[in-house]
Amino acid sequence: MVSTTRWEKPDPAFVRTVAEIDTRIRYLLPLLARTPQEVKP
């Protein structure tokens, strides 16, 4: 049986990394989605 302890209490460093990536994606995604329309001459 696979232990689920690591899922119940994730590694703090892992959680922090995921949070940073999520923050960057939430910040960059609108910029990337909006750029093509705004870059047109």
N, C-alpha and C positions, 0 to 999 in steps of 0.2 A: 504493500500500500504506500502510495506517495504521500509524503508529509506535506501538509498545507500550512505549516507554521510560517514559512517565508512569505506566504501570501497574506496571512492574517497580520503579520508584523513585518512589513517590507523594510529593506535596508534604507536608513535615512538618506544616505548618499544617493541611492537610486531614486527615491522619491523627489529629492531636490533636483536631480538631473532631468527627470521627466517634467517637473514643474517649469524648469527653465526652458526646455524645448517647447513645451506647450505655450508658454508666454511668447516666445519668439515666433512661433507659428501664428498665433492669434494676432501678433503685431504685423508680421510680414504678409500674411495671406491677403488682407485687403489691399495692400500696396501692390502686390503682384497681380491681383485681379483687376485693379483699377488702371495700372500702367498702360496697357495696350491702347485704351481709348484716349488717354491723355497725351500719349507720345505722338499721336498722329499730327502731322504738320498742317 
